[in-house]
């Protein structure tokens, strides 16, 4: 089992039980290794919140998952009968009053004969009481002896109420039960009675992907992979596939491998599973044990690990500097913090500030790489032969439990076309649901502020047009943040279009946007009468569509006449217009009263200024955003890379 500070106890080579502040919401109540290691069904003591009457069950079993489906898979069902609170006061102990099933009923459900109830609530050690495996076993036997035996009865008969001794609870228990952030807490809006009879069941052998939940998430997750035979096919985590033996990154789904013509001897059948396991660290001084993520340890030699209790200076900085080099990042950060302070007050806002980190690099791309070669001359009149553009990256942090956590990323491109037509385009947005939610400030509102603040800043430096492609994400694909929550909701095409419409309408009302139209509305007068008049940038919707059509035309061409080939191309492109009428927008930005003189600001980084490099770095380091615990660890890892760059720049300035 785990202590509230992320330590492991019970069978550990140490009897120490200290206090700390790591990972309380995960290691203790959120599904640590203890639930699977002990393999016991725990009906625990519960406290009723006097304010709202909600019952918070602190221990749920197995502790690795609070969902009813996972509980039922392990033989734990929901309480069937209503519960009532016996006694007065906020911290009264209650017991579930339920009907005990008969032996035949139990056997039909595959559970065997009922056994005596174990009350692990009395087994929990206090910070003053070191815990060992033998002490736990003795306490378990003692509780069984003290509890009154519950015998099978006929239908309709009530089980005798269980008499539970009052025992001093740990000091940290009141803090744990008073919060609702625990991922494994089950909130029951019911009253409490005697505990339902529980039985100790053998734990089934889990698959590697199931162990992610059942043993506290110590295994790292696998990302969804793209099939080498068909880019539209995905190899989901846990699915079987074929992989090259020589170490090349060639993956085939089972269907594509049959038709690939590859030599079967050069491949081996496997599963898309990440074999890496989160390490349990032992302090080299006191021998206390910690999860690697809980301890925020990023060193390569775990034998040199020193815990925060033994050396306060060993703890890494877990926050980001407020002032950044990127002007756009500072602009968005101020917008977010001003809104937060306005809605929740200065004191609360100071505990959960936003920090935005930005990078920008100049890039060049040949025109033929993203435009159809059939219309090369037409596009060169707009872009010249090479497109020069600025690529931006934004990472939005918010402080949660004194850790700055990344919950939102934005990637954009900006270029100057001829005829004074400057374009800015949001290429990718990726997010995870970890922004702090308040009654009057939801995550959707935070996302809206970020997007509109980006457009507002672009207006101040002279940009007028902003095309946007509302392309829904493929579920479980990672665009920037490595490994999203397994139960994260993804918007489909219509939902995403509706989201952007609401966002843009809000921008028009606030005066941030002048107007916005979808492609159908923008082209109602036939303004797009040739390909080069459609706004296009590398990686944009129309770049992809035009390249696909050109490939099809050239593959099936029956003539070398350029004029006829252009006619075929234009005919096929116009056939796509109805299908693409709703999912791409043309945003017009207002003319500002005063425009800043734009200085080409650049702020590069080895990994952080490029989406693919950042994603690959996170995958290599197993920095995941699958839950808040691991998102904290990943975010601090990113912050350390940022801090290394800042220190190098300071050293460079001193040398100059």
Secondary structure as GFF3:
##gff-version 3
##sequence-region A 1 656
A	DSSP	pi_helix	24	28	.	.	.	ID=ss1
A	DSSP	alpha_helix	33	38	.	.	.	ID=ss2
A	DSSP	beta_strand	46	48	.	.	.	ID=ss3
A	DSSP	beta_strand	55	57	.	.	.	ID=ss4
A	DSSP	alpha_helix	68	73	.	.	.	ID=ss5
A	DSSP	alpha_helix	103	108	.	.	.	ID=ss6
A	DSSP	three_ten_helix	120	122	.	.	.	ID=ss7
A	DSSP	alpha_helix	133	146	.	.	.	ID=ss8
A	DSSP	alpha_helix	171	178	.	.	.	ID=ss9
A	DSSP	beta_strand	186	188	.	.	.	ID=ss10
A	DSSP	alpha_helix	208	214	.	.	.	ID=ss11
A	DSSP	beta_strand	225	226	.	.	.	ID=ss12
A	DSSP	beta_strand	234	235	.	.	.	ID=ss13
A	DSSP	beta_strand	240	244	.	.	.	ID=ss14
A	DSSP	beta_strand	251	252	.	.	.	ID=ss15
A	DSSP	alpha_helix	254	260	.	.	.	ID=ss16
A	DSSP	three_ten_helix	264	266	.	.	.	ID=ss17
A	DSSP	beta_strand	267	271	.	.	.	ID=ss18
A	DSSP	beta_strand	280	282	.	.	.	ID=ss19
A	DSSP	beta_strand	289	291	.	.	.	ID=ss20
A	DSSP	three_ten_helix	302	304	.	.	.	ID=ss21
A	DSSP	three_ten_helix	312	314	.	.	.	ID=ss22
A	DSSP	alpha_helix	327	344	.	.	.	ID=ss23
A	DSSP	alpha_helix	346	351	.	.	.	ID=ss24
A	DSSP	beta_strand	354	366	.	.	.	ID=ss25
A	DSSP	three_ten_helix	367	369	.	.	.	ID=ss26
A	DSSP	three_ten_helix	373	375	.	.	.	ID=ss27
A	DSSP	alpha_helix	376	383	.	.	.	ID=ss28
A	DSSP	beta_strand	386	400	.	.	.	ID=ss29
A	DSSP	beta_strand	403	417	.	.	.	ID=ss30
A	DSSP	beta_strand	421	431	.	.	.	ID=ss31
A	DSSP	alpha_helix	443	460	.	.	.	ID=ss32
A	DSSP	beta_strand	465	469	.	.	.	ID=ss33
A	DSSP	alpha_helix	493	509	.	.	.	ID=ss34
A	DSSP	beta_strand	513	518	.	.	.	ID=ss35
A	DSSP	alpha_helix	519	522	.	.	.	ID=ss36
A	DSSP	three_ten_helix	531	533	.	.	.	ID=ss37
A	DSSP	alpha_helix	541	555	.	.	.	ID=ss38
A	DSSP	alpha_helix	562	576	.	.	.	ID=ss39
A	DSSP	beta_strand	584	589	.	.	.	ID=ss40
A	DSSP	alpha_helix	611	621	.	.	.	ID=ss41
A	DSSP	alpha_helix	628	655	.	.	.	ID=ss42
###
